[in-house]
Amino acid sequence: MNTTNLTVPIFIHSNILGLISIKLLLQINIQKLIWASLIVMLLCVDNQFKTIFTGIFNISRHFKYWFVNDFLAMYL
């Protein structure tokens, strides 16, 4: 019956980790992110690249917290 007592702090903790990783990404790799987004925008003009990048985006959205944990393990 007390599952809400466990899930709420874990949810808040994972959101805080996500915000920390976003701040670190913006501080460290802002130029790389800008260049990567420009390249992705240029490649997405072609339909094949568009489907590839949307597939990668959907996969990365599902495994978002894995990438966050790997990033924190690398840089902290």
Secondary structure by P-SEA (a helix, b strand, c coil): ccccccaaaaaaaaaaaaaaaaaaaaaccaaaaaaaaaaaaaaaccaaaaaaaaaaaaaaaaaaaaaaaaaaaacc
